[in-house]
Amino acid sequence: MPHITGAALSSWILLFTLFTRFRGPPLIKRVTRVKDFRCFQGWRQHNNAVDFEKLNLIYAPNGTGKSTFAELINGVPDDPAWSHGMRVKVGTGDAPDATETVEGPGHWIWDDVRLFGAEYVRRNLRFDAHEGEGGADADALLYLGRPTIEQQERRDAAQAGLERASAELEDLRKKRASVERKRDRLCTELGSRAHRELGPVSGRFSRGFNRNHVKRALKAPLTPQEELDAARDRDRSLIAGSAPDPISPVNARGLAIGELEGHVVALLARTVASEALDALIGRPEHEAWVREGGSLHADRDTCLFCEGQITDGRRARLERHFDEGYARLLAELDDAVAQTRLLRSQAEHFASALPHRTQFFEDMREDYDETCKEVESAVTAFQNGLDRVVEVLERKRGEMFAPLALPSDIAPRAVDTAGLGRMIDDHNARTDSIADERARAADREFERMLHGLVGPVSDHDGEVSKLTRLIQEQERTLDECRELLRETPRLGHDPEYFLTELNRDISSLLRRSDLRFVHSDGRYRVLRHDRPARHLSEGERTAIALIYFLTSLVGEGRSLEKTVVIVDDPVSSLDDHLMFGVYSMLIAKLDPDAGLCRQLFVLTHNTVFLRHWGKDLKRKDSSTTLHMMKSVGEGADRAPVLVPLDAKRGRESVILETEYLLLFHSVTHNLLEAIDGTSLDADLRLATSVPNDARKMLEHFLQFRVPEKGGNLTEAVEELLPGKRDLARELTRFLHSNSHRTPDAVGKPILDAAATHVLKGVFTLIRDTDPKHFEGMCTRLGMADRRHRLTLA
C-alpha cells in the first residue's frame, strides 16, 4: 500500500464529497451454494427459494445448522481462503435484476456485516476470567480520540471511493457486455449469411457454422482484396451454377444363372422309378388331369365324368404311378421354376433402375445412351434365356419318366455391366473435381464477406479494450480502498459516553436496576448493588452480551443504517418476559423498515420468541421473510434445508400464533381431511397423534372456561355437558385412552370410526359452551363455511 500524501488525502476527501451517492442499499438476497462448511456439504438452495428482504426471521430447532448458517451469511471471516465455496447473491440496487454474485472474501459488503452469537460472546466478553479480581467484565469499546479524526476522514473517503468504484465498475462491465454483444451480433449475422449462401456449395458452411467460426477466421490472415477481386466473376459463376450429383454404382452381380443352371440340369436328367401307366407316359396333359382327379375322387367309388366304377386295384395302380419320388421331383421342378422367374423379375427391376441420362454431364449423355442400350439388350437376352429355362422345366413336368437336357444355345448366362461402371466412375471423378473447385470459390467469397466485417469488428474490439482498461483501473481502485479500510482504524467514541446508554438498556431489559456498568482501566465492569457482580445467571449474561453488541454497532464510528446485522438465538436461557424485552429492544434499535439498519437476520429455536415477531412479519407493507430450517436424511447424509414460509397469508402463518390456535388448526384440518379425503393419512393421524392434540386443545379451552376444574379433564367436561353424560363419558374415555396409548394385547383398531365422532363431540362442546369463540376461531383459520361439518348434528 503506497504512502498517502496530504494531496492524495485531499483528493480522497474530494471524492467523498462528490461521490457519496450509492444506487440503493446492497442486501444479501440468497445463499445459493455451499461446497464444504460443517453440516453444509454440497448444499444447494431450496427449489422454492425466495430472496431475503430487509427483515428475515429463521426458525430452526437446535441441531439443524442454524448457527452455521449465521456464520455463512456473516461471510465466514475465519476462512479468508474461502475454502467453504459459498456463493451468495447480493442485491446492488432497487431493480430486481440489479444483483451480483459473490464468491469470495474480497467483496466490500462483508465489511458491513455484524454477527451476534455464542462466538461473539466468547471473543468479546469474559464473564469468568476475573471473578476473583472484581467480577464479570468486558472489553471497553475501541477509543482512538481526537488525534484519529484524520484517519476517520481517510476511512470515510475510502468508503465513498469504494462505493463509487463499485457503481462505476458495474456500469463499465455493462457497457463492455453491450459492445461485446454488438460485435457478436455482427459475427452471428455473417455466420448465418455464409451458411445460407455458401452452405449448398461447401460442407464447411453447413448448419453448424456460427459466429465462433467467423471470429476464428477474422484472426487469420486474409487474402488481399485485389486477388479476391480478380477471381470474383469466376467464383460467383461456380457458386451460382449447378453440378451433377455423384451417381451410385450399379450392381449386376446377382444377374447370372450360376448355380441355378447346374440345379436345373440335374432336375432335367432325373427320372421317376415308379410303376408307370402306359396310358399316361408321354401325355403330360392326361397325366396332370388324372393327378388332379385323384384328389377329387379320394372319397368316391364312381367317376364323376363317366360314372364308371373305381376299383381298389385301379386306385393302387394310380398310387404306384404317382408315388413319393414322383411328388418330390414335381415339387423340386416347381421350386426351380419359381427361382428362375424371380431371377427374371430381378433383371427387369435392374433394367428399370438404370441411371437416367440427365444425371450425367451433358457431354457424356450420347455415349451413355449407347452403353445403356447395350445393357438393356443384354438384360433382354438374359430374360429370354430364363424364359426358355422355364419352358424346359414345364416340359419336364409332363415327361417325368424320361431324361431331358438343357438347350446348349441359351445365352447370355449373365449381364455384363463393366462398360456402364466405367462411365459412372468417370462421371463421379469429374463431380469430385467440380465440388473441390466450388468449395474453393466459396472460401474466397467468405473472405470477401470478412473484408467487409473487419472494420466494424476492429472498432468494437478497440472499444472493448478501452473499457477493459477502465475496468482494471476501477478494480485497482477497489483493492486500494479495501486495503486502506483494513489498515486504517475506525474512529471511536469515549467509552464513558456509552455508560448511560448501557445502564439504561440493562435496566430496561431486566426490569430492575441492581446491575450496572462502570468503566475503568480500559474495561467495562458489571456491578450488582455497587459491588462486583458474581455468579451471573445465563439469562443475565445473555442480556449483557446483547446490550454490549447493540451498543458496539455504533461504537466504532460505523453507520448503522448501512450495516447488515445477524442475531443468532439471542434468547438462550431467558424467561418469557425477557424474550419480549429482547424483541422490543431489537425492533426499536434495528428495525430495517424504519431505516435503522440496512438488513436484519434473526435466527431462533424458540417458538415463543418467534411469535413475538408475528405482527412485524404479517404487515403487508413490510419487507420481510420467514424461513424454517430443518434437517433431512440420516447419519452422514443428514443435511440442512432452508424452507421459505408465507407469513402474510395461508396456513403457514399459523406457526406465528399461540399454541392453542396451532392445536385448533391441526385438529380441524386433520378432521376435515379424514371426512372429505380418500387418502388414509388423515385417518391414521386421527388414530395416533390427533387425539393428543385434541386433548391439549380442550385443556386450553377448559382452563379458561372452568378454571376451578381445569386440572381435571373428566370433571370439567361433565360440568360443561350436564345433560349429555353419555357424550361426556365417551369424550373423556377416548381422549384418555388414545392420547396416552400403550401396547394392548387385544389390539386397538388402527382406523377407529369412533375417532371422527368423538372429535366432532369436542368441537360440539366448544361451540355449545362459547358459540362466538367457536365461530371466531373458524373464521380466523379460514373455515367459517365448513364449521358445521366439525360438530355433531
Residue pairs with C-beta under 8 A, 6 or more apart in sequence:
1 480
1 483
1 484
1 487
4 12
4 154
4 484
9 150
9 153
9 154
9 157
12 153
12 154
12 157
12 158
12 161
13 153
13 156
13 157
15 157
15 160
15 161
15 164
16 153
16 156
16 157
16 159
16 160
16 161
19 160
19 161
19 163
19 164
20 160
20 163
21 164
21 167
22 163
22 167
23 92
23 93
23 94
23 98
23 167
24 91
24 92
24 93
24 94
24 95
24 98
25 562
25 598
25 599
26 90
26 91
26 92
26 109
26 598
27 52
27 53
27 54
27 90
27 91
27 564
27 598
27 599
28 52
28 73
28 88
28 89
28 90
28 91
28 109
28 113
28 564
28 599
28 601
29 51
29 52
29 88
29 89
29 90
29 91
29 99
30 45
30 49
30 51
30 52
30 88
30 89
31 45
31 69
31 72
31 73
31 86
31 87
31 88
31 642
32 44
32 45
32 49
32 87
32 88
32 89
32 101
33 43
33 44
33 45
33 85
33 86
33 87
34 40
34 41
34 42
34 43
34 72
34 84
34 85
34 86
34 87
35 42
35 84
35 85
35 86
36 42
36 83
36 84
36 85
37 68
37 71
37 72
37 76
37 79
37 84
37 85
37 86
38 65
38 68
39 65
39 68
39 631
39 638
39 639
39 640
40 65
40 68
40 69
40 72
40 84
40 639
40 640
41 639
43 639
43 640
45 642
46 641
46 642
46 643
46 644
48 643
48 644
49 642
49 644
50 625
50 644
51 89
51 91
51 625
52 599
52 601
52 625
53 599
53 623
53 624
53 625
54 592
54 593
54 598
54 599
54 600
54 622
54 623
54 624
55 591
55 592
55 593
55 599
55 600
55 602
55 616
55 617
55 622
55 623
55 624
55 625
56 599
56 600
56 601
56 602
56 624
56 625
56 626
56 627
57 602
57 604
57 610
57 613
57 617
57 624
57 625
57 626
57 627
57 647
58 66
58 69
58 601
58 602
58 603
58 604
58 626
58 627
58 628
58 629
58 642
59 604
59 605
59 607
59 610
59 626
59 627
59 628
59 629
59 655
60 66
60 69
60 603
60 604
60 605
60 628
60 629
60 630
61 605
61 630
62 605
63 631
64 629
64 630
64 631
64 640
65 629
65 631
65 640
66 568
66 569
66 603
66 605
66 629
67 117
67 118
67 568
67 569
67 603
68 640
69 603
69 629
69 640
69 642
70 115
70 117
70 566
70 568
70 601
70 603
71 115
71 117
71 119
72 84
72 86
73 88
73 113
73 566
73 601
74 110
74 113
74 114
74 115
74 566
75 105
75 109
75 110
75 113
76 82
76 84
76 86
76 105
77 105
77 110
79 105
80 105
81 105
82 103
82 104
82 105
85 103
86 103
87 101
87 102
87 103
88 101
88 102
88 103
89 99
89 100
89 101
89 102
90 99
90 100
90 101
90 102
90 107
90 109
91 98
91 99
92 98
92 99
92 100
92 166
92 170
100 170
102 109
106 479
106 482
108 162
108 163
108 166
108 478
108 481
108 482
109 564
111 482
111 485
112 558
112 562
112 563
112 564
112 598
113 563
113 564
113 565
113 566
114 549
114 553
114 563
114 564
114 565
114 566
115 566
115 568
116 545
116 546
116 549
116 565
116 566
116 567
116 568
116 570
117 566
117 567
117 568
117 569
118 568
118 569
120 545
120 549
121 541
121 545
124 138
124 139
124 545
124 548
124 549
124 552
125 136
125 138
125 139
125 541
125 544
125 545
125 548
126 136
126 137
126 138
126 139
127 136
127 137
127 536
127 541
127 544
128 136
129 137
130 136
130 137
131 534
134 525
134 532
135 525
135 526
135 527
135 528
135 531
135 532
135 533
135 534
136 525
136 526
136 532
136 533
136 534
136 536
136 541
136 544
137 523
137 524
137 525
137 526
138 523
138 524
138 525
138 526
138 544
138 548
139 522
139 523
139 524
140 495
140 519
140 522
140 523
140 524
141 492
141 493
141 495
141 498
141 551
141 552
141 555
141 556
142 489
142 490
142 492
142 555
142 556
143 492
143 493
143 494
143 495
144 151
144 489
144 490
144 491
144 492
145 494
148 489
148 491
148 492
149 491
151 488
151 489
151 491
152 490
152 491
152 557
154 484
154 488
155 484
155 485
155 488
155 490
155 491
155 557
158 481
158 484
158 485
158 488
159 481
159 485
161 477
161 481
162 478
162 481
162 482
162 485
165 474
165 477
165 478
165 481
166 478
168 474
169 471
169 474
169 475
169 478
172 467
172 470
172 471
172 474
173 471
175 467
176 464
176 467
176 468
176 471
179 460
179 463
179 464
179 467
180 460
180 464
182 460
183 456
183 457
183 460
183 461
183 464
184 211
186 453
186 456
186 457
186 460
187 211
187 214
187 215
187 218
187 453
187 457
188 210
188 211
188 214
190 211
190 214
190 449
190 450
190 453
191 209
191 210
191 211
191 213
191 214
193 449
194 205
194 209
194 214
194 446
194 449
195 205
195 206
195 207
195 209
197 239
197 445
198 204
198 205
198 239
198 442
198 445
198 446
199 205
199 206
199 207
199 209
201 238
201 239
201 438
201 439
201 441
201 442
202 438
202 439
202 442
202 443
203 439
204 439
204 442
204 443
205 442
205 446
214 450
214 453
217 446
217 447
217 450
218 450
218 453
218 454
218 457
222 447
222 450
222 451
222 454
223 444
223 447
225 451
228 444
228 447
228 448
228 451
231 441
231 444
232 448
234 441
235 441
235 442
235 444
235 445
236 441
236 445
238 437
238 438
238 441
239 438
239 441
239 442
239 445
243 431
243 434
243 435
243 438
244 359
244 360
244 361
244 427
244 431
245 359
245 431
246 427
246 428
246 431
246 432
247 355
247 359
247 360
247 424
247 427
247 428
249 421
249 424
249 425
250 350
250 354
250 355
250 417
250 420
250 421
250 424
252 350
252 414
252 415
252 416
252 417
254 343
254 346
255 343
255 346
255 347
255 350
255 379
255 382
255 414
255 415
256 413
256 414
256 415
257 343
257 385
257 386
257 389
257 413
257 414
258 413
258 414
260 336
260 339
260 340
260 343
261 406
261 413
263 336
264 336
264 340
264 389
264 392
264 393
264 406
265 405
265 406
267 329
267 332
267 333
267 336
267 393
267 396
268 392
268 393
268 396
268 403
268 404
268 405
268 406
269 403
269 404
269 405
270 329
270 403
271 400
271 401
271 402
271 403
272 323
272 325
272 326
272 329
272 400
272 401
273 325
274 320
274 321
274 322
274 323
274 325
274 326
275 317
275 320
275 321
276 321
276 401
277 317
277 318
277 321
279 286
280 286
280 287
280 290
280 321
281 401
282 399
283 398
284 395
284 397
284 398
284 399
285 398
287 398
287 400
288 397
288 398
290 318
291 322
293 305
294 318
294 322
296 304
297 303
297 304
297 310
300 310
301 309
301 310
302 308
302 309
302 310
303 309
303 310
326 400
329 400
330 397
330 400
333 393
333 396
333 397
336 393
337 390
337 393
337 394
340 386
340 389
340 390
340 393
341 386
341 390
343 386
344 383
344 386
344 387
347 379
347 382
347 383
347 386
347 415
348 379
348 383
350 379
350 415
351 375
351 376
351 379
351 380
354 372
354 375
354 376
354 420
355 368
355 424
357 365
357 368
357 369
357 372
358 365
359 427
360 368
360 423
360 427
361 427
361 430
364 423
364 426
364 427
367 423
368 423
371 419
371 420
371 423
372 420
374 419
375 415
375 416
375 417
375 419
375 420
378 412
378 415
378 416
379 415
381 411
381 412
382 412
382 413
382 414
382 415
385 410
385 411
385 412
385 413
388 407
388 410
389 406
389 410
392 404
392 406
392 407
395 404
396 404
490 556
490 557
490 558
491 557
492 555
492 556
492 557
493 555
493 557
495 519
495 522
495 524
496 519
498 551
498 555
499 517
499 518
499 519
499 524
501 551
502 517
502 524
502 547
502 548
502 551
503 516
503 517
505 547
505 550
505 551
505 585
506 515
506 516
506 517
506 543
506 544
506 547
507 513
507 515
507 516
508 581
508 585
509 543
509 546
509 547
509 578
509 581
509 582
509 585
510 540
510 543
510 578
510 581
511 577
511 581
514 528
514 529
515 526
515 527
515 528
515 533
515 540
515 544
516 526
516 527
516 530
517 524
517 525
517 526
517 527
518 524
518 525
518 527
519 525
524 548
525 532
526 532
526 533
526 536
526 544
527 533
528 534
536 544
537 573
538 572
538 573
539 573
539 574
539 575
539 578
542 570
542 571
542 572
542 573
542 574
543 574
543 578
543 582
546 567
546 570
546 582
546 585
547 585
550 585
550 586
550 589
550 590
553 560
553 563
553 565
553 597
554 560
560 590
560 596
560 597
561 595
561 596
561 597
561 598
562 598
563 597
563 598
564 597
564 598
564 599
564 600
564 601
565 590
565 597
565 599
565 600
565 601
566 600
566 601
566 603
567 586
567 600
567 601
567 602
567 603
568 603
569 603
569 604
569 605
569 606
570 582
570 586
570 602
570 604
571 578
571 579
571 582
571 604
571 606
571 609
574 582
576 608
579 606
579 608
579 609
579 612
580 612
582 609
583 609
583 612
583 613
586 600
586 602
587 616
589 596
590 596
590 597
590 600
591 597
591 600
592 598
592 599
592 600
592 623
593 622
593 623
602 613
604 610
607 655
610 655
610 656
611 656
611 657
611 658
613 656
614 647
614 653
614 656
614 657
616 622
616 624
617 624
617 626
617 647
617 648
617 656
618 647
618 648
618 653
618 656
620 648
624 647
625 644
625 647
626 644
626 645
626 646
626 647
626 652
626 656
627 642
627 643
627 644
627 645
628 642
628 643
628 645
628 655
629 640
629 641
629 642
629 643
630 640
630 641
630 643
631 638
631 639
631 640
631 641
632 638
632 639
632 641
633 639
645 652
645 653
645 655
646 652
646 653
647 653
647 656
651 665
651 669
651 782
654 661
654 662
654 665
654 781
655 662
657 665
659 696
659 700
660 697
660 700
660 701
661 777
661 780
661 781
663 693
663 694
663 696
663 697
663 700
664 697
664 777
664 781
665 781
666 690
666 693
667 690
667 693
667 694
667 697
667 759
667 762
668 763
668 778
668 781
668 783
668 790
670 682
670 685
670 686
670 690
671 682
671 686
671 690
671 756
671 759
671 760
671 763
671 790
672 783
672 786
672 789
672 790
673 679
673 681
673 682
674 682
674 683
674 685
674 686
674 755
674 756
675 756
675 789
680 751
683 751
683 755
684 750
684 751
686 752
686 755
686 756
686 759
687 738
687 749
687 750
687 751
687 752
687 755
688 741
690 755
690 759
691 734
691 735
691 738
691 739
691 755
692 738
692 739
692 740
694 735
694 739
694 759
694 762
695 713
695 735
695 739
697 762
698 713
698 717
698 735
698 762
698 765
698 766
699 710
699 713
701 766
701 769
702 709
702 710
702 713
702 716
702 717
702 720
703 710
704 710
705 716
705 720
705 769
705 770
706 716
706 719
706 720
709 715
709 716
709 719
710 716
713 732
713 735
713 736
714 728
714 732
714 736
717 728
717 731
717 732
717 765
718 725
718 728
718 732
720 765
720 768
720 769
721 727
721 728
721 731
721 765
727 761
727 764
730 754
730 757
730 758
730 761
731 758
731 761
731 762
731 765
734 754
734 755
734 758
735 758
735 762
737 748
738 752
738 755
741 748
757 792
760 790
760 791
760 792
761 792
763 774
763 790
763 791
764 791
764 792
766 773
766 774
767 774
767 791
774 787
775 784
775 787
778 784
778 786
778 787
778 790
783 790
